[in-house]
């Protein structure tokens, strides 16, 4: 049988991504195909990495790029409408949204679905205000940032957020931010009396998952295409500095003492430690497609999920000396550390399982079956329960961390 080759040299990045995942989703697990490109751009690289399309890339003699892509167990992440992002609030409520229209609120203790609302075109991730009055949802399907009343699930505001917004955050002062990778922008929405003031600024190539400073006055934006972290003042959107982090800077973690940033750099496979003033303090190799960093609450260790290697790197937070390299499930899209630092969960989007690790001994404790397409996890405050969003099977899995086993699934 002749090998399939997709000719994509004259297409835009969105057209290439759509064509690749349409074919990818139609294959069986382990099937492969080739793609010919005019350019292997940062935006496309991040699209494939976030979608979980493992591939090899090689530039040809004529300057074109040839990608060899292999299908995993799950369809492309982001191409299916199931429950994806999940987070918990201090009140004990669990919030999750589909990669579709609905936002869902669940009682964390009982697992009862309290309310749902149709709020988006194609939702991505969410953030909850400190007072739990607002839930903010990124809607890349409509290029908007949506503000939802947490009490009645009504949509109160929609702000333009270009570039396919994905990962919103909200400060304790109620300032909401979201990046747009496709437009190289950061959208900032500030509360202003009974209304809001919005601003969109250009920050750099392919911005991804930012963090705020400890005092909430600044936001640090990793720009994968530039290999930089951009520091922005939130009161007026002024760019304060551009700091070299590493090729493919994607996700950031802030040290608990507020003095250091950790950047997972996907294209060169490194993790970097920077001061909040932009000084490079340390850098180390983590693994192919190093993407998601998390730091333990005591500030001693940094974990990094390596998407292509299916591994978890463990580093000393001060020196970035590697302490361990742990296997994960296929495509560890989500990585979270429990509030007490004793448990670490790495999801496996290309698997039926997640893995749980000892956050002190840095070793695997359990491999727990939760369902296909595990994406993100969240820990219930003052409880032994964690929740995992499983996009392909479209449910939330409940994990008992005392027994390290799945105790139920919640479908909406």
SULBELUR-V442473 format. One record per run of one state. SS is the DSSP state (2 for helix, 1 for strand, 0 for the rest). FROM is the first residue (numbers start at 1). TO is the last residue. If there is no record, write none. Layout:
ss->SS from->FROM to->TO
ss->SS from->FROM to->TO
//
This chain:
ss->0 from->1 to->4
ss->1 from->5 to->7
ss->0 from->8 to->12
ss->2 from->13 to->25
ss->0 from->26 to->31
ss->1 from->32 to->37
ss->0 from->38 to->41
ss->2 from->42 to->51
ss->0 from->52 to->53
ss->1 from->54 to->59
ss->0 from->60 to->64
ss->1 from->65 to->70
ss->0 from->71 to->82
ss->1 from->83 to->88
ss->0 from->89 to->92
ss->1 from->93 to->98
ss->0 from->99 to->101
ss->1 from->102 to->107
ss->0 from->108 to->112
ss->1 from->113 to->118
ss->0 from->119 to->122
ss->1 from->123 to->128
ss->0 from->129 to->133
ss->1 from->134 to->139
ss->0 from->140 to->143
ss->1 from->144 to->149
ss->0 from->150 to->154
ss->1 from->155 to->160
ss->0 from->161 to->164
ss->1 from->165 to->165
ss->0 from->166 to->168
ss->1 from->169 to->170
ss->0 from->171 to->175
ss->1 from->176 to->180
ss->0 from->181 to->184
ss->1 from->185 to->192
ss->0 from->193 to->194
ss->1 from->195 to->202
ss->0 from->203 to->206
ss->1 from->207 to->207
ss->0 from->208 to->208
ss->1 from->209 to->209
ss->0 from->210 to->210
ss->1 from->211 to->212
ss->0 from->213 to->217
ss->1 from->218 to->223
ss->0 from->224 to->227
ss->1 from->228 to->233
ss->0 from->234 to->238
ss->1 from->239 to->244
ss->0 from->245 to->248
ss->1 from->249 to->254
ss->0 from->255 to->259
ss->1 from->260 to->265
ss->0 from->266 to->269
ss->1 from->270 to->275
ss->0 from->276 to->279
ss->1 from->280 to->285
ss->0 from->286 to->289
ss->1 from->290 to->295
ss->0 from->296 to->300
ss->1 from->301 to->306
ss->0 from->307 to->310
ss->1 from->311 to->316
ss->0 from->317 to->321
ss->1 from->322 to->327
ss->0 from->328 to->334
ss->1 from->335 to->337
ss->0 from->338 to->342
ss->1 from->343 to->346
ss->0 from->347 to->352
ss->1 from->353 to->358
ss->0 from->359 to->362
ss->1 from->363 to->369
ss->0 from->370 to->373
ss->1 from->374 to->379
ss->0 from->380 to->384
ss->1 from->385 to->390
ss->0 from->391 to->394
ss->1 from->395 to->400
ss->0 from->401 to->404
ss->1 from->405 to->410
ss->0 from->411 to->412
//
